[in-house]
């Protein structure tokens, strides 16, 4: 289900769209007056709306509520219900920093899959230039990743407001995970097979978790020392007994495997 992600809330049942959002609706989606569109409001609520007016001179589009307007005091309830129905757990993707085009793809796919938080990780085998690029994009000084998040949510209809967090070291990742309470479980996909388990061997741990952590290496993988640090923090090292996957394939594979396990009755 495609949706439009709004930057502001309703005012008297209407929404005024300007700037980049206007260009997206006008030039990319090519909406016309009278068109219906589902709008994801800032609180997460999905509100059906109609394109009421397109002002090409002022570069402005006015939308108004179609049908029933969701009451303001119900926003939080409706938003949580929409999210919890599909994702009663939060997935955290700890992605060791890869080349910029691969990071873009990983982020887009993770958002479409409903990942709650994406954390770029500065690992031993990550290239310096890639790390510098990721620091800039995750700090907010470059909005490329945020635009990718918005576009992916609009395309997929995801009710999850995916957040890209600032870059972390492996030590910082471990401290974060250790402080996340008890109802959690984590896996790190590892290309080596020694001291690893299969996804089936940890599925009961995953199914009982409210927060699920997935760590994926960069092009060069994850160092043995980093694997040991993650395992000491509660991650299970999982080896996929098929082919060696590219990092962008491994990220999507890992998310899909976890979601399949979580949805088993």
Residue, then its C-alpha position, 0 to 999 in steps of 0.5 A: x500500500x503506497x502512502x504519502x508521509x507528511x511533515x506536519x499534522x492536520x489543521x481544521x481537517x486540511x494539510x498544506x504541502x509545499x517545498x520538496x513535498x510539493x515537487x514530489x506529489x506534483x512531479x513524481x506522483x503527478x497527482x490531480x485535484x480530486x485524487x485520493x491518497x493515504x497520508x501517514x501523519x507525524x504521529x503514525x496515523x494513516x489518514x485518507x485524504x483528497x487532493x483539494x487544490x493544486x496551486x502551480x503559481x504558489x507551488x502549494x497543494x491543499x489536501x483535506x480529510x476524506x470521510x471520517x477524520x481520526x480524532x486527535x486524542x485517538x492518534x496515538x492509539x490508532x498509530x500504535x495499533x497499526x504498528x503493533x498489528x504487523x510488528x509487535x516487536x522492534x528490529x534493530x539492524x546493526x549494519x557494519x558500514x559498507x560502501x555508500x551505494x550498498x548502505x543506501x540499498x540496505x537502508x531502503x530494504x530495511x525500511x520496507x521490511x519494517x526495521x525500527x532502528x538502523x545503526x551504522x557500525x564502525x568495524x575493524x574491516x570498514x573502510x575509512x572513507x565509508x565510515x566518514x560518509x556514514x558519520x556525515x549522513x547519520x548525523x543529519x548534516x546530509x539528509x540523503x538517508x532520511x530521504x531514502x527512509x521517507x521514500x521507502x515508507x511511502x512506497x511500502x506503506x510501512x507504519x514503522x517510523x524507522x530511525x537511523x541512529x548515529x554511528x557507533x563502535x562495536x563497544x558502544x553497540x555492546x553497551x547499548x544492547x546490555x542496557x536494553x532490558x531482558x526481553x531481547x535477543x540478538x544474532x550476528x550473521x557470520x561467514x565462518x562456521x566455527x562456534x556458530x549456531x543455526x537460526x532454528x537453534x535460537x528461534x525460541x529466544x527470538x520469539x520471546x523477545x520484544x527487541x531483536x538485534x541483527x548485526x551484519x558485517x561490511x564487505x570484509x565481514x566482522x573480525x573474530x575479536x568483534x564477534x567475541x565482543x558481540x557474543x559476550x553481550x548476548x548475540x548468537x553467532x549464526x552461520x548460513x549453510x548455503x553460499x557466502x552472501x554479499x553484505x546487502x544480501x545478508x542484511x535482507x536475508x537476516x531480517x527476513x529470517x528473523x521475521x519468519x521465525x517471529x511470525x511462526x505460531 
